[in-house]
C-alpha cells in the first residue's frame, strides 16, 4: 500500500512550536516503516499558511490524488492539511474519499477508514477552524486597539511627508513642507492638473516617481495630514502632529466636492461622482483586443453631447504599453447610447424568459481526463517493467535508456496537456443569475442608470465590439 506524505509549516510555527518540516518527515517516514507502507512521494509546503488551499505542494497532492497514484495520505497533524473547516472537509471527502484514498493523521491517531475516524475528522476540523477564527479575531482587535491608541497604522509604506518612528509619524524635514504647499496651492485656486505640472517642473518628486493627478488627489483627501488615522474605513485620532489643521483639511474636502460638481455640470454629465459608464471595464475592441475609451463630441444646441466608445489604439494620447495595435486600429467609433440600449434589451429578454440562461450556459465540451490518466498509468507500468528487465540483465543499458526516454517524453507531454486543459466552469452559476434577475420588481428600463450598470456588471464578464457584430460573454456561460 502506497502512502503520500504531506508536510507543512509556516515560519512562525516552525519557530514557536518547534516541529520543522524535516522533523515531520522523519516521524511520518518511521510510522510508514512500522506500518509496512510504501512512500509514494513527500509533498512539502514550507512557509505557507493553512488558511487557504493555494499551496504548491497541496495542489500537486490534489492532482495526484485525482489520478489515484497512491492509496493513502499521511499527515503529522490535521491542521497541517488545513486550518479551514470547509477546506479540510473538501479535501477529505471530495478529494481523498472520492478517489478511494485513506486519510491518516499521526498526532490525532485516527484514519478515515473507520466510522470513528470520520466522525473525529469533522469534530477536529471545527476546532481547527475555531482556532483560525480566534487568531484572526485577536489580530483585528490588536489593529483596532492600535488605531484607537493613535499609533501609526502604516509602517511599511509611510505616507509621503512623514517618517515612521516609535509607533508614530514624525514630519519629514523636506517632504512635509511640500505636502503643506500642495494644500495651500489648491485652496488658492490652482487646479490639480496645474498643481501636478508645477510640482514636476520644480523638481519635487514623490517616492522616486513624478507626481501624478491621482497622487495629488489622494494626498488632498488623506486625513493623515490632519493628524487623523484611518483604519478599515473608520477615522481615529492620531498621536502624531498634523501637517495642516483639521479645520483646514475640512475646507479642502468641501472644495474638492464643489469643484467636482462644477466639472460634471460643465461637461453636462448627469451622473456626478460617477467616473465610469455602464460598460466601462468590460467592453473591448473585437478587432485588436484593446479596451474602449469614452469620447464626446462638441455640445449640441440643447447643451447635450454625443458620447461614443472608441478603440484605445486610436487614441491620440495612447499609452503604448496598453495599446494592442501601436499603429492604430481600423475600428470605427460606436455610439454609447446604442450599445447600452442593445445590452439592456438583451438582459430584458433574459429577464422575461429566464430559461434562455440554460441554453446560453449549455456546454458539451467538458474535458474527460480518464483516457489521459489511463495512458499515464500504462506508461508507468511500462517503465517499471523495463527497469525490472534491466535488473535481471535481460536488456542492455543503452536500449533501457532509449526506451525510458521515449516513455518519459510521452508521459511529460500527457501531464502537461492535463495541466493545460482545465474543466471549464462559469463565473456565475445559472441559478445565481436567475436569482439576480428575479429580484427585479420592474423591467430594466425603469431602473436608475446606476442600478442598470450594477445588473450589467453582475451578469456580463466581457463585451467584444466589431464593426458588424457584438459578442456578449455572459458570466453564467462558458465562453
C-alpha beads as a LAMMPS data file, in Angstrom:
LAMMPS data file: protein, C-alpha beads

479 atoms
478 bonds

1 atom types
1 bond types

-500.0 500.0 xlo xhi
-500.0 500.0 ylo yhi
-500.0 500.0 zlo zhi

Masses

1 110.0

Atoms # bond

1 1 1 0.000 0.000 0.000
2 1 1 1.482 3.342 -1.065
3 1 1 1.043 6.481 1.013
4 1 1 1.635 10.123 0.151
5 1 1 3.165 12.151 2.968
6 1 1 2.125 15.798 3.263
7 1 1 4.024 18.239 5.482
8 1 1 3.516 21.947 6.030
9 1 1 4.852 24.550 8.387
10 1 1 4.838 28.340 8.465
11 1 1 7.887 30.280 9.617
12 1 1 6.102 31.357 12.801
13 1 1 5.004 27.808 13.674
14 1 1 8.466 26.433 12.984
15 1 1 9.991 28.954 15.369
16 1 1 7.425 28.764 18.160
17 1 1 6.120 25.179 18.105
18 1 1 9.424 23.506 17.336
19 1 1 8.433 20.955 14.702
20 1 1 10.086 21.652 11.392
21 1 1 9.343 20.025 8.055
22 1 1 12.336 17.719 8.498
23 1 1 11.079 16.533 11.893
24 1 1 7.623 15.857 10.473
25 1 1 9.097 13.881 7.563
26 1 1 11.260 11.830 9.925
27 1 1 8.344 10.879 12.200
28 1 1 5.955 10.143 9.324
29 1 1 8.548 8.071 7.436
30 1 1 9.222 5.942 10.514
31 1 1 5.478 5.468 11.004
32 1 1 5.176 4.199 7.408
33 1 1 8.082 1.834 8.046
34 1 1 6.366 0.377 11.113
35 1 1 3.071 0.007 9.228
36 1 1 4.886 -1.509 6.239
37 1 1 3.523 1.215 3.969
38 1 1 5.422 2.318 0.887
39 1 1 6.041 6.038 0.448
40 1 1 4.897 7.232 -2.956
41 1 1 6.056 10.844 -2.558
42 1 1 6.598 13.543 0.069
43 1 1 4.693 16.753 -0.663
44 1 1 6.098 19.844 1.067
45 1 1 4.803 23.355 1.743
46 1 1 7.331 25.389 3.716
47 1 1 6.303 28.852 4.873
48 1 1 2.675 28.577 3.677
49 1 1 -0.380 29.370 5.787
50 1 1 -3.018 26.700 6.346
51 1 1 -5.844 29.198 5.875
52 1 1 -6.111 28.551 2.116
53 1 1 -5.521 25.654 -0.288
54 1 1 -3.428 27.819 -2.594
55 1 1 -0.174 25.963 -1.873
56 1 1 2.105 24.332 -4.471
57 1 1 2.667 21.123 -2.520
58 1 1 -1.022 20.697 -1.720
59 1 1 -2.026 21.472 -5.314
60 1 1 0.317 18.724 -6.516
61 1 1 -1.111 16.338 -3.892
62 1 1 -4.668 17.047 -5.064
63 1 1 -3.721 16.488 -8.711
64 1 1 -2.044 13.137 -7.966
65 1 1 -4.967 12.127 -5.732
66 1 1 -7.391 12.565 -8.605
67 1 1 -5.087 10.442 -10.738
68 1 1 -5.176 7.805 -7.974
69 1 1 -1.401 7.457 -7.793
70 1 1 -1.489 6.279 -4.156
71 1 1 -3.884 4.683 -1.678
72 1 1 -3.454 6.895 1.378
73 1 1 -2.395 10.317 2.650
74 1 1 -0.484 10.720 5.916
75 1 1 -0.024 13.980 7.843
76 1 1 1.561 14.780 11.178
77 1 1 -1.417 16.760 12.418
78 1 1 -4.828 17.640 10.997
79 1 1 -4.133 21.379 10.880
80 1 1 -1.082 20.666 8.698
81 1 1 -3.601 19.843 5.971
82 1 1 -5.747 22.951 6.584
83 1 1 -6.977 25.260 9.324
84 1 1 -10.246 25.840 7.495
85 1 1 -13.174 23.560 8.322
86 1 1 -14.582 23.958 4.831
87 1 1 -11.258 23.196 3.123
88 1 1 -10.495 20.241 5.395
89 1 1 -13.813 18.554 4.710
90 1 1 -13.480 19.298 0.993
91 1 1 -10.037 17.671 0.825
92 1 1 -11.030 14.600 2.827
93 1 1 -14.480 13.976 1.347
94 1 1 -14.288 15.350 -2.212
95 1 1 -10.641 14.622 -2.997
96 1 1 -9.398 11.699 -0.879
97 1 1 -12.538 9.667 -0.110
98 1 1 -13.966 10.276 -3.580
99 1 1 -10.862 8.641 -5.049
100 1 1 -10.756 5.764 -2.536
101 1 1 -7.803 7.252 -0.665
102 1 1 -7.495 6.816 3.105
103 1 1 -6.513 9.785 5.235
104 1 1 -4.422 9.254 8.385
105 1 1 -3.303 11.818 10.963
106 1 1 -0.435 10.648 13.154
107 1 1 -0.894 13.085 16.032
108 1 1 -4.641 12.511 16.432
109 1 1 -4.206 8.732 15.879
110 1 1 -7.152 8.078 13.589
111 1 1 -7.932 7.436 9.933
112 1 1 -10.955 7.740 7.664
113 1 1 -11.279 4.027 7.070
114 1 1 -13.247 3.750 10.353
115 1 1 -16.565 5.348 11.286
116 1 1 -14.999 6.829 14.427
117 1 1 -12.228 8.378 12.354
118 1 1 -14.716 10.010 10.004
119 1 1 -16.635 11.466 12.947
120 1 1 -13.470 12.767 14.578
121 1 1 -12.408 14.441 11.322
122 1 1 -15.500 16.631 11.423
123 1 1 -15.054 17.472 15.107
124 1 1 -11.369 18.330 14.826
125 1 1 -11.963 20.355 11.677
126 1 1 -14.409 22.522 13.654
127 1 1 -11.767 23.193 16.300
128 1 1 -9.104 23.925 13.667
129 1 1 -11.482 26.489 12.144
130 1 1 -12.222 27.924 15.591
131 1 1 -8.514 28.373 16.277
132 1 1 -8.050 30.194 12.981
133 1 1 -11.016 32.498 13.653
134 1 1 -9.661 33.267 17.125
135 1 1 -6.251 34.161 15.700
136 1 1 -7.894 36.387 13.105
137 1 1 -10.088 37.999 15.760
138 1 1 -7.100 38.714 18.002
139 1 1 -5.234 40.280 15.069
140 1 1 -8.187 42.509 14.171
141 1 1 -8.692 43.520 17.802
142 1 1 -4.997 44.313 18.038
143 1 1 -5.163 46.569 14.981
144 1 1 -8.325 48.288 16.220
145 1 1 -6.672 48.797 19.595
146 1 1 -3.627 50.236 17.860
147 1 1 -5.821 52.616 15.860
148 1 1 -7.736 53.720 18.954
149 1 1 -4.482 54.405 20.786
150 1 1 -3.458 56.748 17.983
151 1 1 -0.448 54.743 16.825
152 1 1 0.664 54.733 13.191
153 1 1 -1.207 52.174 11.080
154 1 1 1.216 52.074 8.143
155 1 1 4.845 51.442 8.947
156 1 1 5.921 49.532 5.823
157 1 1 4.544 52.199 3.474
158 1 1 4.871 55.509 5.287
159 1 1 2.781 58.398 3.855
160 1 1 4.754 60.971 1.879
161 1 1 5.632 63.805 4.243
162 1 1 6.321 61.649 7.297
163 1 1 8.963 59.411 8.868
164 1 1 7.937 56.365 10.926
165 1 1 9.488 56.495 14.389
166 1 1 8.478 54.868 17.699
167 1 1 4.951 53.820 16.597
168 1 1 4.092 57.258 15.276
169 1 1 4.717 59.624 12.386
170 1 1 7.225 62.467 12.533
171 1 1 7.222 65.256 9.936
172 1 1 9.856 64.788 7.233
173 1 1 12.025 67.942 7.055
174 1 1 11.900 68.062 3.219
175 1 1 8.664 66.298 2.305
176 1 1 6.318 67.853 4.917
177 1 1 6.655 71.429 3.514
178 1 1 5.844 70.058 0.034
179 1 1 2.626 68.479 1.374
180 1 1 1.624 71.750 3.037
181 1 1 2.320 73.634 -0.177
182 1 1 0.027 71.231 -2.083
183 1 1 -2.891 72.042 0.253
184 1 1 -2.171 75.793 0.223
185 1 1 -1.837 75.987 -3.575
186 1 1 -5.027 74.020 -4.122
187 1 1 -7.017 76.311 -1.853
188 1 1 -5.513 79.340 -3.617
189 1 1 -7.378 78.234 -6.747
190 1 1 -4.805 76.131 -8.607
191 1 1 -6.281 73.019 -10.248
192 1 1 -4.877 69.557 -9.547
193 1 1 -3.612 69.261 -13.133
194 1 1 -1.733 72.597 -12.966
195 1 1 -0.510 71.718 -9.477
196 1 1 0.895 68.451 -10.846
197 1 1 2.778 70.319 -13.596
198 1 1 4.035 72.923 -11.142
199 1 1 5.440 70.306 -8.757
200 1 1 7.142 68.327 -11.506
201 1 1 8.601 71.500 -13.083
202 1 1 10.037 72.476 -9.709
203 1 1 11.672 69.063 -9.415
204 1 1 9.607 67.812 -6.458
205 1 1 9.003 64.090 -6.814
206 1 1 7.197 61.688 -4.501
207 1 1 8.541 58.214 -3.775
208 1 1 11.027 58.310 -6.673
209 1 1 8.411 58.927 -9.364
210 1 1 6.862 62.093 -10.802
211 1 1 3.722 63.484 -9.269
212 1 1 0.530 62.353 -10.958
213 1 1 -3.036 63.659 -10.846
214 1 1 -4.106 60.637 -8.803
215 1 1 -1.279 61.019 -6.256
216 1 1 -2.129 64.660 -5.601
217 1 1 -5.867 63.911 -5.406
218 1 1 -5.203 61.164 -2.839
219 1 1 -2.904 63.479 -0.878
220 1 1 -5.622 66.147 -0.642
221 1 1 -8.130 63.565 0.643
222 1 1 -5.821 61.830 3.134
223 1 1 -6.797 62.655 6.773
224 1 1 -3.347 61.534 7.952
225 1 1 -2.100 65.048 7.153
226 1 1 -4.603 66.485 9.649
227 1 1 -3.381 64.192 12.448
228 1 1 -6.094 61.556 11.873
229 1 1 -5.516 57.841 11.262
230 1 1 -7.815 55.770 9.052
231 1 1 -8.321 52.027 9.563
232 1 1 -10.927 49.799 7.926
233 1 1 -12.977 52.797 6.774
234 1 1 -13.075 54.416 10.235
235 1 1 -11.244 57.527 11.472
236 1 1 -9.255 57.628 14.709
237 1 1 -7.447 60.466 16.427
238 1 1 -3.725 60.020 15.802
239 1 1 -0.964 60.804 18.264
240 1 1 1.137 62.389 15.505
241 1 1 1.159 66.088 14.661
242 1 1 -0.722 67.052 11.517
243 1 1 0.977 68.947 8.729
244 1 1 -2.218 71.002 8.362
245 1 1 -5.026 71.734 10.825
246 1 1 -8.252 69.718 10.955
247 1 1 -10.297 72.817 10.125
248 1 1 -8.206 73.498 7.019
249 1 1 -8.489 69.843 5.970
250 1 1 -12.307 70.050 6.141
251 1 1 -12.249 73.176 3.949
252 1 1 -10.183 71.303 1.381
253 1 1 -12.682 68.388 1.364
254 1 1 -15.569 70.773 0.752
255 1 1 -13.636 72.484 -2.034
256 1 1 -12.935 69.103 -3.692
257 1 1 -16.666 68.369 -3.772
258 1 1 -17.559 71.818 -5.128
259 1 1 -15.029 71.594 -7.955
260 1 1 -16.082 68.047 -8.866
261 1 1 -19.749 69.022 -9.174
262 1 1 -18.753 72.044 -11.256
263 1 1 -16.674 69.845 -13.564
264 1 1 -19.565 67.455 -14.154
265 1 1 -22.005 70.286 -14.824
266 1 1 -19.540 71.860 -17.278
267 1 1 -19.356 68.614 -19.247
268 1 1 -23.114 68.063 -18.965
269 1 1 -22.616 64.784 -17.095
270 1 1 -25.907 63.711 -15.428
271 1 1 -24.098 61.402 -13.017
272 1 1 -21.959 63.382 -10.509
273 1 1 -19.143 61.417 -8.846
274 1 1 -19.680 58.566 -11.333
275 1 1 -16.373 58.227 -13.161
276 1 1 -17.279 55.054 -15.060
277 1 1 -20.038 54.423 -17.541
278 1 1 -22.243 51.365 -17.815
279 1 1 -19.849 49.320 -19.950
280 1 1 -16.557 50.693 -18.654
281 1 1 -14.021 47.994 -17.881
282 1 1 -15.829 45.192 -19.728
283 1 1 -16.077 46.488 -23.293
284 1 1 -13.220 45.784 -25.697
285 1 1 -12.411 46.124 -29.387
286 1 1 -13.134 42.924 -31.285
287 1 1 -10.534 43.705 -33.951
288 1 1 -7.415 44.281 -31.824
289 1 1 -8.481 43.417 -28.253
290 1 1 -7.772 46.836 -26.746
291 1 1 -10.197 48.413 -24.283
292 1 1 -12.671 51.030 -25.471
293 1 1 -12.459 54.527 -24.034
294 1 1 -15.189 57.159 -23.895
295 1 1 -15.132 60.171 -26.200
296 1 1 -17.570 63.023 -26.708
297 1 1 -18.343 65.477 -29.467
298 1 1 -18.990 69.214 -29.239
299 1 1 -22.090 70.402 -27.437
300 1 1 -25.375 70.345 -29.295
301 1 1 -27.721 73.336 -29.330
302 1 1 -29.576 71.940 -26.322
303 1 1 -26.306 71.658 -24.394
304 1 1 -26.102 67.850 -24.584
305 1 1 -23.191 65.916 -26.070
306 1 1 -22.967 62.813 -28.221
307 1 1 -20.862 60.206 -26.412
308 1 1 -19.205 57.280 -28.092
309 1 1 -16.802 54.411 -27.445
310 1 1 -13.583 54.276 -29.425
311 1 1 -10.714 51.802 -29.509
312 1 1 -7.859 52.801 -27.208
313 1 1 -5.404 52.072 -30.046
314 1 1 -6.888 55.066 -31.913
315 1 1 -6.408 57.496 -29.028
316 1 1 -4.008 60.371 -29.662
317 1 1 -2.874 60.166 -26.032
318 1 1 -2.492 56.412 -26.070
319 1 1 -0.035 54.625 -23.783
320 1 1 1.882 52.175 -25.985
321 1 1 2.150 49.671 -23.121
322 1 1 -1.660 49.459 -23.017
323 1 1 -2.243 49.582 -26.765
324 1 1 -2.856 46.328 -28.625
325 1 1 -2.115 47.860 -32.032
326 1 1 0.555 50.622 -31.816
327 1 1 -0.055 51.538 -35.471
328 1 1 -3.686 52.344 -34.773
329 1 1 -6.828 50.229 -35.094
330 1 1 -9.237 50.418 -38.021
331 1 1 -12.376 50.005 -35.897
332 1 1 -14.969 52.804 -36.101
333 1 1 -16.438 54.716 -33.172
334 1 1 -19.536 53.203 -31.568
335 1 1 -22.477 55.173 -30.190
336 1 1 -22.634 54.810 -26.409
337 1 1 -26.422 55.142 -26.299
338 1 1 -26.952 52.469 -28.956
339 1 1 -24.557 49.997 -27.328
340 1 1 -26.046 50.477 -23.875
341 1 1 -29.606 50.091 -25.191
342 1 1 -28.670 46.906 -27.036
343 1 1 -27.084 45.359 -23.928
344 1 1 -30.048 46.299 -21.743
345 1 1 -32.502 44.859 -24.283
346 1 1 -30.613 41.543 -24.207
347 1 1 -30.815 41.453 -20.413
348 1 1 -34.517 42.327 -20.502
349 1 1 -35.201 39.427 -22.880
350 1 1 -33.488 37.046 -20.457
351 1 1 -35.397 38.552 -17.520
352 1 1 -38.691 37.855 -19.282
353 1 1 -37.608 34.313 -20.165
354 1 1 -35.002 33.034 -17.702
355 1 1 -34.920 29.658 -19.480
356 1 1 -32.679 31.403 -22.016
357 1 1 -29.976 31.235 -19.329
358 1 1 -29.990 27.436 -19.573
359 1 1 -29.495 27.474 -23.347
360 1 1 -26.755 30.131 -23.152
361 1 1 -24.915 28.280 -20.391
362 1 1 -25.186 24.816 -22.004
363 1 1 -21.803 23.190 -22.544
364 1 1 -20.864 19.883 -24.114
365 1 1 -17.109 20.406 -24.191
366 1 1 -16.170 19.324 -20.679
367 1 1 -12.858 17.514 -20.909
368 1 1 -12.678 13.881 -19.765
369 1 1 -9.233 13.202 -18.319
370 1 1 -9.781 9.465 -17.742
371 1 1 -8.174 8.443 -21.053
372 1 1 -5.116 10.570 -20.336
373 1 1 -4.748 9.171 -16.809
374 1 1 -5.168 5.615 -18.095
375 1 1 -2.384 6.118 -20.605
376 1 1 -0.108 7.627 -17.930
377 1 1 -0.700 4.575 -15.723
378 1 1 0.191 2.327 -18.674
379 1 1 3.416 4.260 -19.214
380 1 1 4.290 3.973 -15.506
381 1 1 3.773 0.215 -15.734
382 1 1 5.967 0.052 -18.840
383 1 1 8.732 1.939 -17.063
384 1 1 8.548 -0.453 -14.134
385 1 1 8.775 -3.477 -16.466
386 1 1 11.778 -2.046 -18.312
387 1 1 13.615 -1.366 -15.054
388 1 1 12.930 -4.943 -13.895
389 1 1 14.296 -6.285 -17.191
390 1 1 17.452 -4.259 -16.706
391 1 1 17.875 -5.512 -13.140
392 1 1 17.548 -9.089 -14.422
393 1 1 20.200 -8.359 -17.068
394 1 1 17.607 -9.050 -19.768
395 1 1 18.082 -5.694 -21.506
396 1 1 21.224 -3.657 -22.317
397 1 1 21.677 -0.259 -20.675
398 1 1 21.650 1.734 -23.929
399 1 1 18.341 0.172 -25.007
400 1 1 16.957 0.769 -21.497
401 1 1 17.833 4.478 -21.589
402 1 1 16.384 4.929 -25.077
403 1 1 13.091 3.276 -24.147
404 1 1 12.855 5.155 -20.842
405 1 1 13.486 8.489 -22.546
406 1 1 10.745 7.826 -25.102
407 1 1 8.252 6.837 -22.391
408 1 1 9.157 9.836 -20.219
409 1 1 8.660 12.209 -23.149
410 1 1 5.181 10.847 -23.821
411 1 1 4.317 10.921 -20.121
412 1 1 5.549 14.518 -19.727
413 1 1 3.544 15.526 -22.787
414 1 1 0.359 13.971 -21.378
415 1 1 0.832 15.526 -17.933
416 1 1 1.405 18.963 -19.460
417 1 1 -1.723 18.521 -21.544
418 1 1 -3.755 17.608 -18.444
419 1 1 -2.431 20.652 -16.613
420 1 1 -3.267 22.949 -19.538
421 1 1 -6.772 21.551 -20.048
422 1 1 -8.961 22.729 -17.211
423 1 1 -12.562 21.759 -16.744
424 1 1 -14.395 24.952 -17.610
425 1 1 -16.904 26.348 -15.159
426 1 1 -18.932 29.528 -15.470
427 1 1 -18.039 32.509 -13.269
428 1 1 -21.685 32.721 -12.207
429 1 1 -23.876 29.665 -11.744
430 1 1 -27.089 29.762 -13.864
431 1 1 -29.258 29.523 -10.715
432 1 1 -27.499 32.581 -9.258
433 1 1 -28.081 34.505 -12.497
434 1 1 -31.791 33.671 -12.334
435 1 1 -31.914 34.818 -8.729
436 1 1 -30.332 38.167 -9.637
437 1 1 -32.961 38.774 -12.291
438 1 1 -35.816 37.521 -10.106
439 1 1 -35.094 40.307 -7.617
440 1 1 -36.018 42.943 -10.208
441 1 1 -39.517 44.179 -9.374
442 1 1 -39.721 46.180 -12.600
443 1 1 -38.329 45.978 -16.125
444 1 1 -34.732 47.082 -16.574
445 1 1 -35.680 50.250 -18.490
446 1 1 -37.300 51.755 -15.379
447 1 1 -34.220 51.295 -13.205
448 1 1 -31.781 54.103 -12.464
449 1 1 -28.609 54.254 -14.538
450 1 1 -26.539 53.048 -11.567
451 1 1 -28.861 50.077 -10.957
452 1 1 -28.737 49.194 -14.656
453 1 1 -24.955 49.300 -14.555
454 1 1 -24.925 47.097 -11.459
455 1 1 -27.016 44.423 -13.237
456 1 1 -24.735 44.579 -16.282
457 1 1 -21.631 44.090 -14.130
458 1 1 -23.229 41.159 -12.296
459 1 1 -24.203 39.273 -15.453
460 1 1 -21.555 40.135 -18.070
461 1 1 -17.817 39.443 -17.949
462 1 1 -16.791 40.895 -21.317
463 1 1 -18.213 42.550 -24.435
464 1 1 -16.388 42.421 -27.781
465 1 1 -17.458 45.003 -30.365
466 1 1 -16.868 44.539 -34.096
467 1 1 -17.911 46.855 -36.940
468 1 1 -20.680 44.408 -37.910
469 1 1 -21.486 42.474 -34.742
470 1 1 -21.419 42.356 -30.946
471 1 1 -20.333 39.469 -28.701
472 1 1 -21.622 39.300 -25.132
473 1 1 -19.695 36.991 -22.816
474 1 1 -22.149 36.163 -20.036
475 1 1 -20.769 35.227 -16.628
476 1 1 -23.152 32.260 -16.449
477 1 1 -21.967 30.856 -19.795
478 1 1 -18.778 29.011 -20.641
479 1 1 -17.008 31.156 -23.202

Bonds

1 1 1 2
2 1 2 3
3 1 3 4
4 1 4 5
5 1 5 6
6 1 6 7
7 1 7 8
8 1 8 9
9 1 9 10
10 1 10 11
11 1 11 12
12 1 12 13
13 1 13 14
14 1 14 15
15 1 15 16
16 1 16 17
17 1 17 18
18 1 18 19
19 1 19 20
20 1 20 21
21 1 21 22
22 1 22 23
23 1 23 24
24 1 24 25
25 1 25 26
26 1 26 27
27 1 27 28
28 1 28 29
29 1 29 30
30 1 30 31
31 1 31 32
32 1 32 33
33 1 33 34
34 1 34 35
35 1 35 36
36 1 36 37
37 1 37 38
38 1 38 39
39 1 39 40
40 1 40 41
41 1 41 42
42 1 42 43
43 1 43 44
44 1 44 45
45 1 45 46
46 1 46 47
47 1 47 48
48 1 48 49
49 1 49 50
50 1 50 51
51 1 51 52
52 1 52 53
53 1 53 54
54 1 54 55
55 1 55 56
56 1 56 57
57 1 57 58
58 1 58 59
59 1 59 60
60 1 60 61
61 1 61 62
62 1 62 63
63 1 63 64
64 1 64 65
65 1 65 66
66 1 66 67
67 1 67 68
68 1 68 69
69 1 69 70
70 1 70 71
71 1 71 72
72 1 72 73
73 1 73 74
74 1 74 75
75 1 75 76
76 1 76 77
77 1 77 78
78 1 78 79
79 1 79 80
80 1 80 81
81 1 81 82
82 1 82 83
83 1 83 84
84 1 84 85
85 1 85 86
86 1 86 87
87 1 87 88
88 1 88 89
89 1 89 90
90 1 90 91
91 1 91 92
92 1 92 93
93 1 93 94
94 1 94 95
95 1 95 96
96 1 96 97
97 1 97 98
98 1 98 99
99 1 99 100
100 1 100 101
101 1 101 102
102 1 102 103
103 1 103 104
104 1 104 105
105 1 105 106
106 1 106 107
107 1 107 108
108 1 108 109
109 1 109 110
110 1 110 111
111 1 111 112
112 1 112 113
113 1 113 114
114 1 114 115
115 1 115 116
116 1 116 117
117 1 117 118
118 1 118 119
119 1 119 120
120 1 120 121
121 1 121 122
122 1 122 123
123 1 123 124
124 1 124 125
125 1 125 126
126 1 126 127
127 1 127 128
128 1 128 129
129 1 129 130
130 1 130 131
131 1 131 132
132 1 132 133
133 1 133 134
134 1 134 135
135 1 135 136
136 1 136 137
137 1 137 138
138 1 138 139
139 1 139 140
140 1 140 141
141 1 141 142
142 1 142 143
143 1 143 144
144 1 144 145
145 1 145 146
146 1 146 147
147 1 147 148
148 1 148 149
149 1 149 150
150 1 150 151
151 1 151 152
152 1 152 153
153 1 153 154
154 1 154 155
155 1 155 156
156 1 156 157
157 1 157 158
158 1 158 159
159 1 159 160
160 1 160 161
161 1 161 162
162 1 162 163
163 1 163 164
164 1 164 165
165 1 165 166
166 1 166 167
167 1 167 168
168 1 168 169
169 1 169 170
170 1 170 171
171 1 171 172
172 1 172 173
173 1 173 174
174 1 174 175
175 1 175 176
176 1 176 177
177 1 177 178
178 1 178 179
179 1 179 180
180 1 180 181
181 1 181 182
182 1 182 183
183 1 183 184
184 1 184 185
185 1 185 186
186 1 186 187
187 1 187 188
188 1 188 189
189 1 189 190
190 1 190 191
191 1 191 192
192 1 192 193
193 1 193 194
194 1 194 195
195 1 195 196
196 1 196 197
197 1 197 198
198 1 198 199
199 1 199 200
200 1 200 201
201 1 201 202
202 1 202 203
203 1 203 204
204 1 204 205
205 1 205 206
206 1 206 207
207 1 207 208
208 1 208 209
209 1 209 210
210 1 210 211
211 1 211 212
212 1 212 213
213 1 213 214
214 1 214 215
215 1 215 216
216 1 216 217
217 1 217 218
218 1 218 219
219 1 219 220
220 1 220 221
221 1 221 222
222 1 222 223
223 1 223 224
224 1 224 225
225 1 225 226
226 1 226 227
227 1 227 228
228 1 228 229
229 1 229 230
230 1 230 231
231 1 231 232
232 1 232 233
233 1 233 234
234 1 234 235
235 1 235 236
236 1 236 237
237 1 237 238
238 1 238 239
239 1 239 240
240 1 240 241
241 1 241 242
242 1 242 243
243 1 243 244
244 1 244 245
245 1 245 246
246 1 246 247
247 1 247 248
248 1 248 249
249 1 249 250
250 1 250 251
251 1 251 252
252 1 252 253
253 1 253 254
254 1 254 255
255 1 255 256
256 1 256 257
257 1 257 258
258 1 258 259
259 1 259 260
260 1 260 261
261 1 261 262
262 1 262 263
263 1 263 264
264 1 264 265
265 1 265 266
266 1 266 267
267 1 267 268
268 1 268 269
269 1 269 270
270 1 270 271
271 1 271 272
272 1 272 273
273 1 273 274
274 1 274 275
275 1 275 276
276 1 276 277
277 1 277 278
278 1 278 279
279 1 279 280
280 1 280 281
281 1 281 282
282 1 282 283
283 1 283 284
284 1 284 285
285 1 285 286
286 1 286 287
287 1 287 288
288 1 288 289
289 1 289 290
290 1 290 291
291 1 291 292
292 1 292 293
293 1 293 294
294 1 294 295
295 1 295 296
296 1 296 297
297 1 297 298
298 1 298 299
299 1 299 300
300 1 300 301
301 1 301 302
302 1 302 303
303 1 303 304
304 1 304 305
305 1 305 306
306 1 306 307
307 1 307 308
308 1 308 309
309 1 309 310
310 1 310 311
311 1 311 312
312 1 312 313
313 1 313 314
314 1 314 315
315 1 315 316
316 1 316 317
317 1 317 318
318 1 318 319
319 1 319 320
320 1 320 321
321 1 321 322
322 1 322 323
323 1 323 324
324 1 324 325
325 1 325 326
326 1 326 327
327 1 327 328
328 1 328 329
329 1 329 330
330 1 330 331
331 1 331 332
332 1 332 333
333 1 333 334
334 1 334 335
335 1 335 336
336 1 336 337
337 1 337 338
338 1 338 339
339 1 339 340
340 1 340 341
341 1 341 342
342 1 342 343
343 1 343 344
344 1 344 345
345 1 345 346
346 1 346 347
347 1 347 348
348 1 348 349
349 1 349 350
350 1 350 351
351 1 351 352
352 1 352 353
353 1 353 354
354 1 354 355
355 1 355 356
356 1 356 357
357 1 357 358
358 1 358 359
359 1 359 360
360 1 360 361
361 1 361 362
362 1 362 363
363 1 363 364
364 1 364 365
365 1 365 366
366 1 366 367
367 1 367 368
368 1 368 369
369 1 369 370
370 1 370 371
371 1 371 372
372 1 372 373
373 1 373 374
374 1 374 375
375 1 375 376
376 1 376 377
377 1 377 378
378 1 378 379
379 1 379 380
380 1 380 381
381 1 381 382
382 1 382 383
383 1 383 384
384 1 384 385
385 1 385 386
386 1 386 387
387 1 387 388
388 1 388 389
389 1 389 390
390 1 390 391
391 1 391 392
392 1 392 393
393 1 393 394
394 1 394 395
395 1 395 396
396 1 396 397
397 1 397 398
398 1 398 399
399 1 399 400
400 1 400 401
401 1 401 402
402 1 402 403
403 1 403 404
404 1 404 405
405 1 405 406
406 1 406 407
407 1 407 408
408 1 408 409
409 1 409 410
410 1 410 411
411 1 411 412
412 1 412 413
413 1 413 414
414 1 414 415
415 1 415 416
416 1 416 417
417 1 417 418
418 1 418 419
419 1 419 420
420 1 420 421
421 1 421 422
422 1 422 423
423 1 423 424
424 1 424 425
425 1 425 426
426 1 426 427
427 1 427 428
428 1 428 429
429 1 429 430
430 1 430 431
431 1 431 432
432 1 432 433
433 1 433 434
434 1 434 435
435 1 435 436
436 1 436 437
437 1 437 438
438 1 438 439
439 1 439 440
440 1 440 441
441 1 441 442
442 1 442 443
443 1 443 444
444 1 444 445
445 1 445 446
446 1 446 447
447 1 447 448
448 1 448 449
449 1 449 450
450 1 450 451
451 1 451 452
452 1 452 453
453 1 453 454
454 1 454 455
455 1 455 456
456 1 456 457
457 1 457 458
458 1 458 459
459 1 459 460
460 1 460 461
461 1 461 462
462 1 462 463
463 1 463 464
464 1 464 465
465 1 465 466
466 1 466 467
467 1 467 468
468 1 468 469
469 1 469 470
470 1 470 471
471 1 471 472
472 1 472 473
473 1 473 474
474 1 474 475
475 1 475 476
476 1 476 477
477 1 477 478
478 1 478 479
